[in-house]
């Protein structure tokens, strides 16, 4: 039985992680260790976790490292050969980990597996952050089986097939420690949002698989650390999406795709301005300005070149990258559901 290190980055709000840790106590899978990285919370979270959960390995960072840095720090303390990265605002079915471990045990080519993620408050619905497995379109807009933009589907058991996906949600995924270390873990400069997509992109380029196992089920609050409508969240998502486009595609595709993506940034910013969201409007241009860090982008491209086994076209052929624009298909064509895509 492989040992699983469960790594939970945390920043404030003890009541949320308290629910999560109580849920983990009910797990059927017992060969685990739980590592909580406190990202320099300013409330009493650290002391309460320390006093109430003696079996938890608790480490405090001197500063907020974000999701990426918190997870990397947790991985450095992990003794398991499998790593489970888990959001603090989740609860889990008692057998969820058994199904995920079974997926990794059964195929050495699988680098990462995600559970079905459902909404905590309305458990008939998929959750926004991951739903039933993640994809991107060619312009690096992410979407999921069960969620495209703000359209969230009801779980009618329509996605019960375990299959390859492009990315597994940082809300919860299981990976091999050896692969995580070999691919340099999460990029800490991304801080939060889309770092798991960056990691999974590297896994796919290195000819590993990322999959969804819908038999494994968890429930996610969402937006408890950073509100969904936060301008800073928008900045991180758009900045990181642009960074991934520039660093992970082959150069010829960067040249072809980047100008169109910039145009969509401008259009999106105008929409925010007309919606009377001036800070969201500004966040688009701050994300573009951040790309002037050329040494950082070049360094990422060097890393990707070293690990690349598959071409971009191979990933398109696997249909884990959507070759059309999800923005166009959703907002213009009215394709609101995953079943309308990849036909």
N, C-alpha and C positions, 0 to 999 in steps of 0.2 A: 504494500500500500504506500503510494508516494506521499511524502509530506507536503502539505500546502501551507505556505506563509500567506496569511491574509493581511494585506496592508491597507490601512485606512488613514488618509490624510484628514486632519481636522482643524477647523478654525472657528472657534466660538460656538455657542449654543449646545450646552451639555444635553439638554432634553432630547435633541435629535440623535446624537451618537449613543445616548443611553438606550433608546429604542433599538438601534442597530446592534449594539453589543448584547442586549437581552435576547434578540432574535438569534444571534450566532451561538448562544449557549444551547440552543435546541437542535443544533446540527446533528444529523445522523453520521456524517463523516467525521471521524474523531482524530485523525492524524494531522492535526493543525497547530499552528501558532498564530496568535493575533498580535499584530504590531500596529500601534496607533502613533502617528506622527503629529504632534501638536504644533501647528504652524504659528507659534508665538501668539496664541489666543490672549486677548486682554480681559476675558471673563475668568470664571473659576473652573473652567473645563478641566484643566490639567489636574488640579487637586481632587476634583470629584471622580475623575476616571481612576486616579491613583488609589483613592480610598475605597472605591466600590468594586473595582475589577482587578483583583490581585493577580489573576492569571494572564493579564494583558501586558505585553512588552510595550512600555510607554516611553517615548522619547520626545523631548521638546527642542524645537529648532529655535535658534536665537533671532530668527526673522521669518517672515512669511515667505516660504519658498514656492507657494502656489501648489496646484495639483501635481504638476510635473516634478518639481523639486522634492516635494513631500514624498511622492511615490519612490523616486530614486533613492532618497535617504532611507526609506523603509526597506527597500530592496537590499541596501548595503548591510542591514542587520539580519536579513532573512537567512534561515538555515534550511528551508524547504527547497526541493528541486522544482516545485511548481509555485508560481506567484499569483495570488488573486488580488487584483486591485479593485477596491470597493469604495463607493461613496458612503459618507457617514449618514446620509439621509435615506437609507434603504432598510427594508426588512426582507427576509428571505424565507422561502419554503424550506422546511427542515432537510429535504433531500436534494436541494438545488446543486450542492457541490458534488454529490455523487455522480450526477449526470455529466457535469463538466469534466471531472477527472476521467470518467470513462471515455469521453471523446478524445482527450489527449493520449490516454493509455493505448487507445486503439489504432493510432496512426501517427508515426513519427514526423510526417510532413505537416501536421497541424501545429501551427505556432500559437494560435490564440482561439479561444472559444468564448462566446457570449451567451448568457441566458436570455430567455424572453423577459423583457422589462415592461412591467405594467404600471399604470398610474396608481399611486398610493390612495388617493381620495376616491377615485372612481375606478374600481378594479375590473370593470368591464372593458376599459379602454387600454390601449397601449400607452406607454409613456413617451413623451417627446424625445427624451435623451436616449435613443438607441432602439426603442421599440423591439422589432424582431430581426435586427441585423442591419448594418449600415452600408451605404453605397455613396459614390460621388458621381456627378456628371463631369464632362470633360473640362468644364470651367471651374471645377473644385467647389461646387455647391453640394453639401452633404444632404442626404435624405435617407429614409429607412423603409423597410417593409413594415407598413403600419403607420407611417408618418411622413408626409411630404409638406414642408413648410409648416403652416399652422393647422393643417388638416390631419387630425388624429383619428385613426380608425378604431372601431369596436373590435375586440378580439372575439371573432366567431370561429376560431380554430382554423382560419384560412391559411395560416402560415406554419403548419405543424411539421413541415419537411425540414430536416437538418441539411443545410446547404452552404456553399461557399459564399462569403460576403466580402466586400472590400475592407470594411473596418468593423471592429468590435468596440462597443461603447465603453468609455472610461468610467461610466457608472458602475460597471462590473464586467471584468473579463479575467480569464485564467490563461496564463502563458507559462512557457518553460523558462526557468531562470537562466539556463545556458543561452537561449536565443536572446532573451532580454539583455543580457550582459554583452553578448557578441555584437548586437546591433546598437550598443551604446545607450540603451534605455530610452527614456523620454528626453527630448530637447528642452532643457530648463529655460531657455530664452523665450519659449512659447508661453511659459508661465501657467496658463490654464486655457482650456478649450482647443480642441483639434490636435492636441499632442498625441492622443491615441490613434488618430487618423494618420499622422506622420509616422508613428511606430508601425502601424499595420501596412502602410505603403511600403516601408522598407522590408517588412516580412514578405509581402507579395513579390517585390522585386528580387528578393533572395530565393524565390521559388518555394516559399512555404504557403500554407493555406490559413486563412482566417475563416471561422465558421460560426454559425448560430446553432445552438441546441435548444429547441423550444420546449423540451421536456423539463428543462431547468427554468425555474420561475422566481423572480424577485419583484419587489414593489418599491417605487421611487417617489419621494416627495417632489424633488426638483426645485431649484431656485432658492434654496435655503442659505447658501453662502453668498451668491450673487444673483440678484433678481433678474428674471428673464428679460425684462424691458430696460435693463441698465445700459446707459450709453457706453460704459466701460466694457460690458459684455460684448456689445456690438463691435467696439474697437478691437477687442481680442479676437473675436471670430473672423472679422474681415481681414485684419492684419495677418493672422496666422494662415488663413486660406491663401492669401497672396504669396506668403513665404513658401508654402508647400508647392504652389504652382511653379515658382521660380527655381526651387531647389530639387524637386523630385522628378520632373519631366525631363526627357531628353531635350537637348538644346533646340532642335528644330521645332519641337512642339511648343516650347516656351515662346519662340518668335512668332508662331502662328496664333497662339491662344491668348497671350498676355494682353495685347491691345484691346481685344474684345472684352476681356474681363475688366479692364480699366473703364471702358465705356459703360459697362453695367454698374460699376461703382458710382459713376457720376449720376446715372439715372436713379439709382437707389437713394443717393444722397438728396436729390431733388424731391423725391417722394417723401423723405423724412422732413425736409424743409416745409413742404406743402402741408404736411401733417402736424406742423407746429412743434417739431422736435429738433430744436436748434443744436442741442448737444449731440444727438444722433447724427445730424448732418455733418458736424465737425469731425466726428469719430471716423467717418469714411476717409477724410483727407489726412488725418493723423495716421491712419493705417497705411496710406500710400507713402507718406513721408518717411515712415519707418523703414521702407525698403531701400533707403539710401545707404544703409549699412552693408555696403557691397562685400567687405571681407567676410562677414557672417554668412551671406548667401553663398559665396564662393566656397567657403569651408564646408557648408552643408552639401553642396554639389560634389565635392571631392569624396565625402563620406559615402554618398549614394553611389557614385561611380565604382567605388571599391566593392560594395556589396551587391551591385546589380548583376543578376543572372538573366532575367527576363527583360524583353523590350517592352516599351509602352504598348505597342500593337498587340502583344500577347495578352496583356491585361484587358484591353478592349475586347479581344476575341473571347475571353472568358466571361464576358458580360458582367464584370464586377465594377467596371467604369461605364457609365451611361454615355453613349456617343452623341446623344442629342443634348440640347439645353433644357434642364429641368425648369429653369425660370420661364422660358418660352412655353414649354408644354403645360406648365401649371397655370400661369397667369393669362396666357393667350389662348391655348388650346383647351383649357379646362380639364386637364388630366390630373385629377385630385388624388387618385388612388394608385398604389403600386401595381395593381393588376393591369392598369392601362399602359404600363411601360414595357420595354423589352419585347414588344410584339414584332 
